[in-house]
Amino acid sequence: MTGNDRPAVRISEEMRRRVGVYGVTGAIGATAFALLTALSLAGFGPVAGPEVPFWALVGLYAATEAAVIHIAIRKETHSFSLTEVPLVVGAFTLAPVSVVLAQVLGAGVVLLLIRRQAPLKLLFNILSFALATTVGLTVFHLLTDPSQGIGPRSLFAAYAAAVTTDLVTALCVEIVIRVSTGEPMNLRLRSTSAIGFTLLNATLGIAVIVDWVGHVGGLWMPLLMGIGLYAGYRLWTRERHRQERLADLQGTSHEIQGSLGSEGMEAAIVREVRRLFGAHTVELILPLQGGDEVRRVQMIGDAAITSRVHAERDLAPSWRDLLRGDAGALLQVAGADLDGGGRPDAGRHSVLAAPVPVTERTRGLLALVDREAKVGAWPADELPLLETLGNQIAVTLRNAQLLENVEARAAENEYLARHDTLTGLPNRDWLRQLIDDALRREATAPAAVLVAELTGFRELVETLGHDNADQVLRAVAKRLVAHAGPDRLVGRLDGHDLAVVIPGPASAAQVRDQARSLVDALHEPFPVDDLLLGLTIRVGLALTGAEERVDARTLLRRAEIAIRTAETDDEEIAEYDPVRDAGSPVRMSLVGELRRALDERELTVLYQPKVSLATRRIVGAEALIRWMHPTRGMIPPDEFIPVAERSNVLRPMTLFVLELALARCEAWRAGGGAQGVAVNLSVRNLLDSRIVDDVDRLIRRSEVPPEALTLEITESAAMLDPARARAVMTELRGLGVRLAIDDFGAGYASLAYLKQLPANELKIDKAFMHAIDRDPRDRAIVKSSIDLAHDLGLKVVAEGVETQAAMDLLAELGADLVQGWHLGRPMSAEAFDDALRGDRMQRGASVA
C-alpha cells in the first residue's frame, strides 16, 4: 500500500462508522414508531384522571431536561435528571402517544436551543428518548389494571416503567458509542446510585399524581413505598460499598506488597493510599533511628515529597501524641496548627490518622487531610480501614528492612565467595569466570595468563610464622597489582600462587617481556619487621594463541604445568610446551578404559558417614565412586570424572552409583540404621534431559522413599546455566528427592541466586574447615553462611571436618550435619555397615 492510499482508507472507515450511526438511529426510530403504533391500536389510555394538559407535560419535560443535578458520590461526581417525573405523570393521565410526543417536543427544544446539539446527535437523542419512553409505557400499561386506578399494582408498574426507560436509554447510548468507535460491545449494568435516583424520581412523580387527582388519602401508599425503596436501597448500597471497600483494600494491599524492595516504595505507598481514600493530601511519617527526627513522605496532588523534620518542632501536637503512643487512631475536624511549629491554618481540615507500628517500640503515622470530593468530613467507618492499612504498611516496611538486611548480607557473602580474604584479590573461581568472559569478547581477549609461584613459602611460614608470612603475601599481591597496571587482572589462585592476565593483542615476545618485567619487580626485597626478605619466584606462561579456542581452566592448568617445567629446568620463567604436558594423552586414553571398567565392575562405591550434630549419630552417607585400575592402581576421581563428563560414559556411570546407593540405603533402613544417602550430580547430568526420568525409575524400582535420596549439585554447576539448572532441579524436587548445593563458597554463586534454587541443603566447602577453629575470618564466613541458609529454610552440612575442635565449633555455630575424616573416611559398604551396627559414630568418635 502506498502512502497516498492511507487517507482514503481512513476516510472510508470514518464514513462506514457514520453510516453505522445513521443506521442505528434509524433502527431506533423505526422500533419506537412500530411499538407506539401498537400501543395506540391496543387502546391504552389514562389510568387516573383528570388529564394533565398536554402543553404542561411538554413544559415539565423541557424543565427536567434542562435542570440536570450534579451530586458528588465518594470520589466521583454523577449527573442526574428528573425525567422520570413527567414520565410517571403522563403514564397515569395521558395516552401513550401524547406522552411520547410531549417528551420529543420538550426535550427537543432544550437540546436544540439550549445545548445546541449537532443534527445527528440531536436526532439520535430524540429518537432514543422516544423508544425508551415507549418501552416504559408499554411495561406500565401491561402491568396496570385501569379499573383499579391508583393502587399497589399501578404504583409498581410506574416504578417498573421508570427503571425500564432508564435501562433502554443507557442501552441505546452504549450501542451507538460502540458503532461509532468500532469497539466490541461491553454491556454494563447501571450503577446503584443511578438506579436509586431513578426510583426516587419515580416516587416524586407518583406523589405529584396522587396530589393531582385529589386522592390525598392514598398519599400514604407512595410515601411508604418510597420510604421502603429508599431504605432497601440504602441497605443494599451500604453492603455493596462495604464489599467494594474490602476489594479496594485488598487491591491496595497487593500493590503495596508489590512495591516491596523498590526504590520508590514509600512514595508508591502514599500514592496507593491517596487513590484508595480519595484524599487531597496523604502523609506517611516514619521514625528514624536515633534523635528526634522523622521522615515525612507527603503526596499532594500527583507529587510525592520526602523530607526530614523534627518531630517535636514540626509536627502537630495530636500527631506527636500518636507517634509516642499516647493516642490511638484519630478522626477530627481541626482548624489550626495542622503543620505544627506554630503555623496556624485558618481553614478547617478534616483529618483521618492512624498509627503505623513499625516495631514493637516505635510507631509511625499515616494521615489523610481533606477529601478530594470536598463533600463533608471523613466518615467514621473509614477509620478502621485506615488502621488496617496502617498495619499492612508496617508489615511491608518490616519486610523491606528484612529484605535489605538479607540482601546486604548476601552481597557481603557474594564478595567473600569471589575474593580471597587475605589479599582482597579475585579468587580462583572468580578469576576463572573473568578470564572466560574476556575470552568470549574478541576485542578484549587476553594474550596470555601468567601464574607466579612463591617458592620456599612453606619455609617462610615455618621461620616467621603465619602472620608474617601473610603480611609478605599481601605485600607481594600489592606490588604485583601496582606493576601490572590498571588494565591487567590479578588474582590469587591458592596458597602462594598468584595469577596475572596479560591483555591482548600482544606477540609472544611482548608477553615474555612483560613477564620478565613483573618478575624483576618482585625481586625487590620485602620489609618484614626489621628484616628485608628476598623471594624466589617461578613463573608459568600460557598464551591463548589463535589456532584454538581455550577456556580459563585450560589456560590456568597450562600455566601451572609451565611452572613445573620451570622447576625441572631450573628457570624463573617457562612457557607452556604441549610436548611436555604428559597428562593430556593419558586422560584421553582413559575414555576407552573407563567404558571397560564400567562393564567389568572395576568401579566401586564407597560411603562417607554424615553425622547429626544434635545426636552425634550417623544419619546417612555420601556415595563416592572410586576406580581401582588393574595396572595403575587407584585412579583419583579428579582424573576420571572429568573424562566421563566429556564422553557418553557419564550417564551409565551415574545410574550405576544411584542404583548401588539406593540398594544400600534400602538395607540400612530395613535394619534401622542410616536413613538417607547422597549422590553427586555433575554439570552434564543437569544438562541431560533424561536425568529426571532416570531418577524416578530407579526410586520406583527400590523400596526407598524419595526423601531418603539427596542429590548433591555443586554451586558452579548450578550457576553454569542457572535457568536450565533451576528447571531440572525443580523437576527433581517434584519427585520428592532432596537437593543439596555442594561446595558452597568455593564457587561464585551468591545467596541472591541460591534463594531461587529449589534446594533443601547447603554444603559448606571444606576449604573453610581447615582453620575454622583458628582463623576468625573462616569462622565468620561459615557463621554467616549458616545463618543465611537457615533464614532461607535450608539445612547446613559442613564437609571436610578433621578435628574435634572444628566439630564442636560447628555445633556452636548451628550447623546441622557434618562429614569428614575426623568422623570417617570413605569406606566400603561392609565397613559402613559395621559402623552402623557398632554405633561408633556417637559423640563424635571416629569410625576410620
N, C-alpha and C positions, 0 to 999 in steps of 0.2 A: 504493500500500500504506500502511496506517495504522500508527502506532506500536504498536498492540495486536497487529498480526499478526506482528511480528518475533520475540517469544519463542516463538510457536507454530512458526514456521519453523525456529528454532534447535533446538527440542526434536525436531522431525521429523527434522532432519538427524542429530542425535545418535542417535536411535532407529534410523535407517537404517544408520548405521555399526555400531551394536551388533548389529543383526540380521546384518549382514555378517560380523562376527567370529564370531557363533554359527554362521553358515553355513560359514565356512572351517574352524572347529573340527570341525563335524560331518563335513565332507568328508574332513578328515584322518583322523578316527576310522574312517569307513567304508572308506577306502582301506587303512588299516592292517589292519582286520579281514578285508577281502577277500584281501589279499596273504598274511596269516598263515594263513588257511584253505587257500589254495593250497599253501603250504609244507607244511602238515600232511598234506594229501591226497597230496602228492608223496612222502611217506615219508622226508623228510630226518631224519637222526638224528645222534648223536655221531660224531665223526671219530676221536677218540683217547680211550681210557678210562684210568683209571676215571672215572666220573662225579663231578663236584663236587656236594656236597649242595646241594639247591635253596635251603635257607634260608641257606647260606653265601654263595651268589651274591646273594641278597636283601640280606644284610648288606654284601657288598662294594659293591653298587650304592649303598646308603644312605651308606656311608662316603665313597665317591668323590664323591657329590653334595654331601655336607656339607663336605668338605675342598676348598675352592677355593683355588688357588695364585695369588698376585699377584706378578708379575715386572715390573720396570722395564726397558723397552727403549728406548734413546735418550731422548727427552724424554717418552715416554708410559708409562703403567702398564697392563699387559694381565693379564686374569684367565683362568685355565685350570683345568679339572677333569680327573680321571683316569678318566672313564667308559669310555674305550676298553679299559682293563684288564679289567673284568668282561665287556665285550662279546666280547673275544678268548677269554677263559677259557670263557665259556658257549658260544661258537660251536664250540669243539673238543669240549666234554664233555657238552652237553645238547641236547635237541631244541629247535627254534626257539621253540615255544610256551612252553616253560619259561623260556627266556632273556628273552623279551618280558615274561612275567608277573613274573619276578624284578625286572626294571627298573621296571615300573609300581608294584610294591609298595614296593621300596626307595626309589626317588626320590620316590614319592608321600608316604611317611611324612615324609621330610625337608622337602618343600615345604609340607606341611600343618601339621606340628607345630613345625618349627624356623623356617621362613621365613614361615609364616602367610600364605600367598598367598590372594588372593580366589578365590571359586569358579570364575569364568570363566577367570581366568589359570591356576589350578591344573588345570582340565580341559584347557585348550589345551596346557600344558606336558606333561602326562601322555600325551595322545594324539599330540603331535608326537614325543615320545620313542619311543612305540610304533611309529609309522610309520617313523622314521629307523632304529630297530634292526631292524625287519622288512625294510626295503630292504637294509640292510647284510648281514643274514643271508642274504638271497636272493642277493646278489652272492657271498658266501662259498661257499655250497653249489653255486652254478652253476660256480664256478671250481675247486672241490676234487674230488679223486678219493678217496673214502673208503677205497679199498683200499690206498692208499699211506701212510695215517696221516700222521704229521708229516714233511713233506718240503718241497722248494723250492716246489712248486705250492701246497700248503696254506698255507705261510707267505706267499706272495704274495697269496693270497686273503684272508688275515687283514688285511694292510695295505690292500688294496682295500676291504674291508668297513669298516675304521675311517675311511678318508677319505670313503667314500660316506655313512656315518652322519653325519659332521660336516657335510658339504655339505647333506644333506637337512634337518638341523636348522636350519641357517642359512637355507635357502630358506623353510621354514615360518615362521620368525620374520619374515623380510622381507615375506612375503605378508600376514601379519596386521597388521603395522605400517602397510603401505600402505592396507589396507582400513579400518583404524581412523582414520587421519589423512586419507584422501581424496587422498593424493599419488600421482602416477604411479609405476609400477614402475621401479626403478633397480637391477637385479641387479648385485652386485659380487662378484668372486672373494674368497675368504677370504685373509687376509693370509698372507705367507710364514711369519711366526712361528707362526700358529695351525696351519697345515698341518704345520710342523716338529714342534710339540709333539704333534700327533695321531699322527704316525709314531713318535715316541719312546715315547708311551704304548702304542701297539700292540706295539712291541718289548718293553716291560716285561711286557705280557700274555703274549706268546709265551714269554718266559723263565719266567714262572710255570707255563705249560702244560708246557713241557719238563721242569721240575723235578717237576711233579705226576705226570706219567706215568712218572717214573723213567728217562727217556731221556737220561741225563746225557751220554752220548757224543754226542748230537745237539745239545748246547747250543751248539756252535761255529757251527751254521748261523744261528740267530737273532742271535747275537752279531756274526758277520761281516756279516750283512745290516743289523743296526742300525748298526754302525760305518760301513758303506758309505753307508747312507742319511744318517747324520749328516754324514759328510764331504762328500757331494754337496750336502746341504742347506746346509752352511757355505759351500761354494764359490759356490753359487747366490745365497745371501743376501748374501755379500760383494760379488759383482758387482752385484747389484741395489742394495745400499747405495751402492756407488760411483756407479752411474748416478743414483740419487736425489740424492746429494750434489752431483753435477755440475749436475743440473737445479735444485737448490736454489740453488747458487752463481750460475747464470745468472739465475734469478729475482731473487735479491738484488741482483746487479749491475744488472739492469734497473731495480729500484726505486731504487737509489742514484743511477743516472743520471737517473731521473725527478725526483729531488729537486733537481737542478742549478738553482741560482739562487733556490731558495725560501728564505723567511726562516728556517725551522727545519731547514735542510739537515743540519747536524751531528747534531742530535737524531734526525732521520729515519735517518741512517746507523747510529748506535749501536742504534737500535730494530730495524732490519733485521738487524744482526749478532747481536743477542741472540736474535731469532726463529730465525735460521738455525742457531745453535750450541746453543740452549737453555741459555745461560749464566745464572747467578744475577746476575752483575754484569758490565757491559761498560764499558770506559773508552777514550776516544779522547783522546790528549794531543797537542797541536799546538804547535809553537814559535811565538812571537810575535816580530815584528821588533824587534831591539834588546833589550838587557838579558837577564836570566836567567829571565824569567817565561815560563810556558807556559799555554795554555788547556786546561782539563780538562773534558771532557764525560762525565758518568757516567750510566749507565742502571741504576738499581737498582729492580727491580720494573717498574712502568709509569711511573716518574717519571724525567725527564731533568734533571740538574742541571749547569749550566755555571758554572765558576769560573776565576779566575786564581790560579795558585800559583807559588811559587818552585821551580825545578827542583832545585837543589842541596839545599834545605832540606826540601821537602815530598814528594819522590818517593823510592821505594825505590832502593837502590844499583844493583840489576840493571837497573832501568828507566832510570836515568840513563846507564848504560853503553850501553844500546840506543839511547837518543836521541843520544848522542855518536858512535855508530857503532863503539864498542869491542866490541859483541857483536851476534850475529845474532839469529835467532828464538829464543824461549825457551820451554821446556817443563819445569816443575818443580813439585814439591810442597813448598811453603815453610811454615814455621811461625812466622815472625816478621817484623816491620817491613815489611809489605806497603804500608803507607801512608807510610813514610818518617818523617823527623822524630823518630826515636827513640821512636815509639809502638808497642811490640811487641804482637803479637796472639798469644795463647796457643794458638789453634786452628791446625789445619793446612789450608792452602788449596791447591787445585790451580789452577795458573796456566798460561795459554797466552798468549803475547805475540809480536807480530811488528812489524817496523818499517813505517812509512808514509813513503816517500821523497817528501816534499813538494816539494823542489827537489833540484838536484844536490848541494847542500852541507848542507841541513838535513833532519832526519828527525823524523817524529812517531812515535807509538806506539799500537798497537791491542792491548788486553789483555782477556782473559777470565779471570774469577775464579770458580771453583767451577761445577760442572754443576748445572743446575736439578733433574735427576732424582735427584741425590745418590747415584749409584751409581758408585763408583770415580773415578779421576783422568781427566784428559783423555787420550784415546788419541793416540799419536804420529802416526797418519796424518791427524789433523785439523790438524797444524801447517802442511803445505804449502798446505792450503786457506785457512788464515788469512793466510799470506804472500801468496797470490794476491789475496785480498780486500783486503789492505793496499795492494797495488799499484793495484788498481782504485779504491780510495778516494783514493789520491794523485792519480790521473788526474782523478777527479771534482773534487777540490779545486783542482787547477791549472786545469781548465776553468772552474770557478766564478770563480776570480780573473781569468782572461782575459775572461770574460763581464762581470764587474763593471767591468773597465777599459774594455772596448768600450762598455758602457752609459754609463759616466761621460763618455767622450769624445763619444759620440753625444748625450748630454744637453747637453754644452757646445756642440756644433755646432748642436743644435736651438735653444739660446738665441741663439747668434750669428746663426743664419738668421732668427730672428724679431725681433731687436733691432738697432737702429742702434749701431754700435760706438763712435761719438763721444759721443752723448748718453745712451745706455742706454735710449732710448725705443723703443716698438714701431716697426718699420719699416713701409713702405707695405703690403706684402702681409699682414703680421700684423695691422696696424691695420684693413685691409680685412676680414679674417676676423672680427675682434672686432666691427666695426660690423655685418656681416651677421648674426652671432649675436644681437646685440642687436635687430636689426630683426625677426628671426624670433620674438622674445618680445615680444608686445604690451605687457606690463606694464612692460618696461624699454626700449622702443623710444626711440631718441634723437629729440629735437625738431629738431635741425639739426647740420650739420657745418660747422665754421669752419676755413678754411685761411689761415694768416698767412704772408706772404712778406716777407722782409727785403730791401727794395730797396737797391741800391747795395752789395750784399755783395761782388761781384767787385772793386769799387774798394777795399773794405776789405781784401781779401786782398792786392791789389797794393801797398797802402800799408803794412800792418802785418805781412804775411807769413801763411803758412798757420797757424802755431802760435797766433799771437794771434787770428786770425780764428776758429779752432776754439774758443779759450777764450771768445770772445764768444758763439758759438753755444751752447756748453754753458751759459753764464750765462743766455741767453735761454730755453733749454729749462727750466732750473731755476726761473726766475721764473714762467714760464707754468704749470708744474705747481703751484707754490705758490699762485698766484692762481686757478687753475681749480678747485682743491678736490679732495677725495678721490673725489667721485662723478663726476668728469669724466675722460674718457680723452684723453691727449695722446700724439701720435706724430710722428715725423719722416718726411716723405714722400720727400724727396731734397734735395740741395744745401742751400738756405736756406729751404725751405718746411716749416712745422710745422702740424699739424692738431690741433683740439680738438673732441671730440664733446660737444655740449651735450645733457644728458639731458632727456627729456620727463616729464610733459606741460608744455608751455610755449607761449605765444602768440608770434606773430611779433614783437610789440612787446617782449616779455620777452627773446626771443633777441637782438634788436638791442641792448637794454640790456646784456646780458651780454657781447656782443661789444665794445661800447664800453668796458666796464669792463676787459676784458683788454687792449685797445689802450692805454688810459690807463696801465695797469701797465707796459707795455713802453716807454712814453715816458721813464720814469726812466732817467738815464744809467747806462752800464755801465763800471765801472773796468777799465782795461787798463794795467798797469804804472803810470805816473804820469798817465795820461790818463783823462778821463771822456768816453765816447763816447755820443752820442745817435743812435738808429737811426730810419730811416723805415720804417714798417710799412704794408702794404696787406693788407686782409682781404677774403676772399670768403666769402659765406654761402650755404648750400644747405639749405633747410628740407625735412623729409621730407614734410609735408603728409598729408592724409587722403584725397585724391582719387585717388591712385595708389600702387602698390607699387613701390618703388625698391630698388636694391641699393647696396652701398658704393661700387662702381666708379662708378656713375652720380652718387652724391652728391659724391664727390671731384672727378669731372670737372666737375660743375656749379659747385662751389666755386672751382675753378681758372678756369673761364670767367668767374665773377663777379670774380675778381682782374683779369682783362684788362679787364672793364668798368670797374673802379675806376681802372685806369691811364688808360683812354680819357677817363673823366670827371674825372680828377684828384681822386679821392676816397680817403679812408682805408678806408672800409667800403662794400662793394657787395653787394647781394643778387642771386642768380641770376634772370635775366629770360629766359624761354623765347623771347621775341621776338628777343633778341639772340644766340641760340645758332644761328649760321648753319650749323654743321656738321651738325646732325641732318637737315635736309631733303636736303642734298647726299648724305649717306650713304644715305638711303633710296632716292634715285634711282639709286644705283649698282647695286642688285639687278638691275634690268632690263638695264642696260648690261653688267653682268658676264656674264649669260647670253649676250648677243650677242657679247661679246668672246671667250667660250669657243668659240662656234660658228664665228666668223670668224678664229680663231687669232691674236687680238691678244695673248694671253697667251704668254709665253715662259719658258724655264727657264735660269737662269744657274748656274754651278758655281763654288764656292769651294774651293780646294785644302785638303786635310788632309795634314799633313806629319808623318812619324815623327821624333821627336827622337833616336832611336837611329841612323838612317841619314841624316837630313836630306834625305829624298827624298819625293816625292809618293806616297802610298799610296791615296788616294781623294779624294772630293769630296762636298760637301753640295749637293744640288739645291735651288735657291731660285727660287720663282715670282715673275715680275715682269709688270707690266701697262703697256704703252705705249699710252695713250689717244690716239685720233686728234686730239682737240682740246685736251685738258687736259695732254697730255704724260705723263711717268712718274708713275703714282699709287703712293704708298708702300704696301707690304704692310700696314702698320698700319691703313690706311684700308679696303682692300677685303677683307682676310681676315676681319675680324670681321663684315662684311656677309655674306660667304659662309657663315660659321658659323651665321648666323641664318636661312638660306634653304636651299633644296634644291639650290643650286649647289655646295655643298661636296664632295659625293661625286664628281660628274663632274670637278671641278677636281683632286681628289686623284688620281683614276685617270689624268688627263692627265699630271700630274707623274710619277707612278710609271712610266707607260708610256715617257715620254721618257727618264727617268733610267735605266731598265733597258736601253733600247736603246743609250744612250751607254756604259754600263758594259760591255755586250757587245762594243762596238767597242774600248774601251780594253783589255780583257783579250785580245782577239784580236791586238792589236798589241803585247802585252807591257807595257802601261802600268799605270795605276792599277787596283787590284784590287777596289775597292768603291765604293759610292755610298750616300749617306744621304738620306732623305726625311723631312720633318716630318709628324707626325700631330697633329691638334688634339683638343680635348676631345670635339667632336661625332663625330669619327672613332671614338674609343674607345667611344662610346655606340651606334654603328651596328652592328647585329648582322651586317651583310653585309661588314664590312671584312676579316675573315679569309678568306672565300671570294674576295673581290676580289684580295687579295694573292696567294693561292695560284694563282688562274687566270693572273694576269699573269706570275708566275715560271715557271709551266709553259709559257707561250707563248714565253718568251725562252729563251736558252741560258745564262743567268746562274745560277750555283748559289745556293741560298737564302742561304748565309752571306755572300755578297757584298753583300746588301742590308741596310742598317741603318735601322731606323725610330726616329726621334727623338721622344720624348714629353716635354713639359715637366713638371716636378715638380708644378706647380699643377694640370695636367690629371690627372695620376695620383692626386692627393690629393682631387680634387673628389668622386669616388665610388671610394674605394680598393678596395672589393670587386669592383665591376664592372671597374675598370681592371686589377686583378690577373688576373681571369678571362680578359679579352680578350688581355692580354699573354702569358699562359700559352699560349693557343691559337696566337698568332702565333709564339711561341718554338718551339712544336711543329712549325711549318712548316720550321724551320731558319734563319729570319732572325735577325739580331742586333737587340737592343733597346738604346737609349740613353736615359738620363734627362737631358733638356736643361735648361739654365738653372739648374743646381743651385746653391742658395744664395740665389737671388732669390725663391724661394717660401717655404713654411712647412713643407716636409717635413723629416724627420729621418732619420738612418741607421737608427733603430729601425724606421721604416716602410720605408725603402729596402731593408733586408735581406729583406723579404717579397716584393719585386717581382722577377720573373724577368729582370733586366736583365744586359747584358754590358758596358755602358759608362756612365761618368758624365761629363757635360759641365759643367765648372765655369763659372758665369755670367761674362760679360765684365766685369761691374761690379767684380770683384775684380782685373782685369788692368790697369786704367788706371794704378794706382800701386803695383803689386806690387814693383817694384824700389826704391820709395821709402818705402812705408808698411809698417812691420813688422807691423801688425795684419792688413792684407790678406794679407801673406805667411804669417802664422800660420794664417789661415783656410784658405788654399789648401793649405798643407802638411798640415794636419790632415785636410782632405778627401781629399787624395791617399793618405795613409797608411791611412785607414779604408776608402777604396774598394778599395785593394789587398788589405787584410785580408779584404774580402768577395769577393775574386776578380774585381773589376771593372777594366777598362781606364779610364784617365783621359784625357779630351780637354779641353784648355784653349782656349776661344774668345775672340776679341777681343784677340789678341796684336798689338801695334802697334809694338813696339821690339825690337831685337836683345837688349838687356839683359834684357827680360822673357822672351824666348825662352830665353836661356842660363840664367836663374834657374829657369825651369820644368824644364829638363833636369836641373838640380842637385837640384830637389825631387822628381824621379822621375816627372813626367808622361810619358805615352806618346805622345800626338799633340797637335798644335797647329793652329789655324787663325786667321786674322785678316788685317788689311790689310797688316801687315808681310810676310806670306807671299804674299798675293794677294787682291785684291778679287774679289767675284763676277764671273765673266766668261762670255762666250758659249761654246758648245760648241767652236767653231772655235779661239777663243783658248786654251781649256784644252788642246785637242789640241796646239797649238803649244808650250805649256808642257811638256807631256809629252815631246814629241819633242826639245826642246832641253834637257830635264832641268835647267832653270834654277832649280829649287827646291832643288837640292842645296846643302848647307852654309848654308841659311837665306837664300839670295838671293831678292829679291822678284821676283814674276812680274807684278806690277801694271803 
